[in-house]
Amino acid sequence: MFKFLKGLRNKINSSYWLRAGSYSLLNKILTTLFAFVNFYILVRLLPKSDFGAYVLFFSVANFLELIKHGFIRNPLIHFLANTQNDSRQVQTASVYLNTIIGLLEVGLLLLCSLYLGNFWSVPIINQLFLIYILSTLALVPVNHLDVVQQARMEFKGTFMSNVTRHGSFFLYILVYFISDRKIHLTSLIYANFFSIVLSGFVSYFFARKFLLLSRVVDREWIVKLFHYGKFTFGTNISSTIMKNIDSWMLGKLISPVAVAIFNPAIRISNLVEVPTDTLTTILFPKLSKKAAEEGTGAARYLYEKSVGTITAIMFPMIILVILLADPIVRIIVGDGFSETVPILRVTMLYGLIIPFNRFLGIVLDATGNARTNFRFVLRNALINIVSNYIFIHQFGIIGAAYGTLTTYTIALIYNQVYLHKKFGVKISGVFEQVFMFYKDIFAIGKQIIQKRIK
């Protein structure tokens, strides 16, 4: 075992691509882990009403950040990856666009501080948005530093920056948790700001060698970056609305306490989606290359293979969580969340449908159909608004889970019809891959048992 681990370490250190990929994967795992641990602490540290307000606030804050990412991250990575482009002009235009969008985001935060507190009947949220303006301004340079490194396939700096940001925030709330002291929501937002600033210093240390800026802003590059990012921007907005509309509607139609009861089910079900997120990161470049070389046939095979494999992996995990929902909620969230148990059983069913819909987006982006992907995601968001409104009125808190599950199911049916017509994908092909996965696992297990018997 020691020799194997040593050999694996040497292989990673000697391979540029494996090293970059390992940092990227660690980054994803780290972000998920810290988010879950912070949730574990805050759900115990805050009253339900405050925790619900915290969830509502950060869902809007993250939504505004994704608006900026649509215009900044993907376009800058795309154009910097082309070594024929002038890096100084590209980066300068990106910083300019990043700053303008950051100032627009500040304006949106001011509007949120005037209206959303009254909309959700949670006045403290207005103050949180005003404080978060500091974080928004700090994220303008930090985002640029992180994206420049990603464009150069250097992930160590972004990994260390993430460790600093999430780790410092975690330590801050951990002190309150251990000392059993009451924490105020405003102090959490200030702590978030200082953690961003600290991560910025770390990111600068690694990114400074890639920073190339000119004194003149090239308007042509601003236009190029803007037009490239507009579809990603639209997809990000629609996707975020799709993911958060249940919580937003619960906050309006019922109360922030309803959001606090609903959110743990979403957090736990999101953990099961980590394999899907990881596989989409690996599949996208591979599918882009194969689609260019082999056409739509490659898209059909990789879609059926990927969805079948991930479904086979997730199915037993989903069934296990559904059966053990009650003790899982009590262990992770604590007492007082019995209403979360039936909600978790419904949200876990998302995991059986999400791979089908998520990999459609990968196929569309990889085959040059980003506009179609945007239309599909927008359609799903609009359906989810209607279905959540109807089901929440009819069933209460669990209605949000029913509404989103209905949206995923409708999208699944429509998407499979489209995939069959456009790429020849068959649902039977997906289930064949599920069967083949279990067959291979059974064969491997049989071989191991036979060797041990001998």
Residue, then its C-alpha position, 0 to 999 in steps of 0.5 A: m500500500f505504501k509503495f502504491l501511494k508513493g507511486l501515485r504521489n510521484k505520478i501526480n507530481s510529474s504530471y502537470w495535468l494530473r496535478a492541476g486536476s487534483y487541485s481542482l478536485l480538492n477545491k470542489i471537495l473542500t468547498t462542499l465540506f466547509a459549506f456542510v460543516n458551517f451549516y452544521i454549526l449555524v443550524r445549531l447556533l442560530p434560532k430557526s428564524d435567524f437561520g432562515a433569514y441567513v439562508l434567504f440572504f445568502s441565496v440572493a447574494n450568491f445569485l448576484e455573484l453568479i450574474k457577475h460570473g457569467f460575464i467575467r469567468n467564462p469569457l476571460i478563461h476562453f480568451l486568455a486560453n488563446t495565446q494569440n490574444d494580447s493578455r494585457q488588453v484582455q485582462t484590462a478589459s475584463v477588470y473594467l467590465n468586472t468593476i462596472i458589473g460590481l458597481l451595478e451589483v452594489g446598486l442592486l444590493l441597495l435596492c434589495s436593502l430597501y425592499l426584500g426585508n419587507f417582502w419576507s417580513v425580516p427587517i434585519i435582511n435590509q441591514l445585511f445587504l448594506i454590509y454585504i456591499l463591502s464583500t461585493l467590492a472586495l470580490v472585484p479584484v479577488n475574482h479576477l485573481d482567481v480567474v486569471q489562475q484558472a485560465r493558466m491552468e494553475f489551481k494551487g493558488t485558488f485552492m489555497s485562497n479557498v482554504t483561507r476564505h472558508g477556513s477563516f470563516f469556519l474558525y470564526i463561527l467555531v469559536y462562538f459554537i465552542s464558547d456557547r456564545k450568541i452570534h448576531l447575523t451582522s457579525l457573520i456578514y462582517a466575518n465573511f467580508f474579512s475572510i474574502v480580504l484574507s483570501g485576496f492576499v493569498s490569491y495575489f501571492f500566487a497570481r501576481k506573475f500572471l497579472l498583465l494590465s495596460r493603461v488603455v482600455d480596449r473597447e473592442w475587447i469589452v464588447k467581445l467579452f460581453h457578447y461571449g458571456k451573455f448566454t452564460f449570464g442568462t443560463n446562470i440566472s435561470s439556473t439560480i432561480m431554478k435552485n432558489i425559488d422554493s426557498w424564496m417562495l417559502g420565505k414569502l408565502i409562509s415564513p423564514v422558519a419554513v425556510a430553516i425547516f426546508n433548507p437542511a433537506i436541500r443541504i443533505s440531498n446536495l451532498v449526494e449530487v457531488p458525484t454528478d458535479t465531479l463527473t460533469t467537470i471531467l466530461f465537458p472537455k472530453l465531450s467537446k473534443k469527441a464531438a468535434e472529432e466524431g460528431t453527434g454519435a459521440a455525444r449519444y454514447l457519452y451521455e448514455k454512459s455517463v448518466g447510466t454510470i452516475t445513476a447506478i452509483m447514486f441509486p443505492m445512496i438515495i435509497l439508503v438516505i430515504l430509509l434512514a431519513d429520520p436518524i440522518v436528520r437528527i444526527i446532522v441537524g439535531d432535535g426540533f426538525s422532525e418536519t424536515v424528514p418527509i421533505l428529505r425523502v422527497t428531495m432525495l428523489y431529485g438525485l434520480i432525475i438531475p443527472f439526466n437533466r444536468f448532462l443535457g446541458i453538458v452535451l448542449d454546451a460541448t456541441g455548440n448549442a449554448r443558446t439552446n441550453f439557456r432556453f431550456v434552463l429558462r423554461n425550467a425556471l419558469i415552470n418551477i415558479v408556477s409549480n412551487y406556487i401551486f404546491i406550497h399553497q396546497f401542501g405547505i412547506i413540503g409543497a416546495a419539494y413536490g413543486t421542484l420534483t414536478t419541474y424536474t420530471i416535466a423537464l426530464i420528459y421534454n429533454q429526453v424527447y429532444l435528445h432522442k431527436k437531436f442526438g439519437v439518445k435512448i432512455s433504454g440505452v441509459f438503463e443498459q449502462v446501469f445494468m452493465f455497471y452493476k454487472d461489472i461490479f458483481a464480476i469484480g466482487k466475484q473475482i475478489i471472493q474467489k481469490r481470497i478463497k483460493 
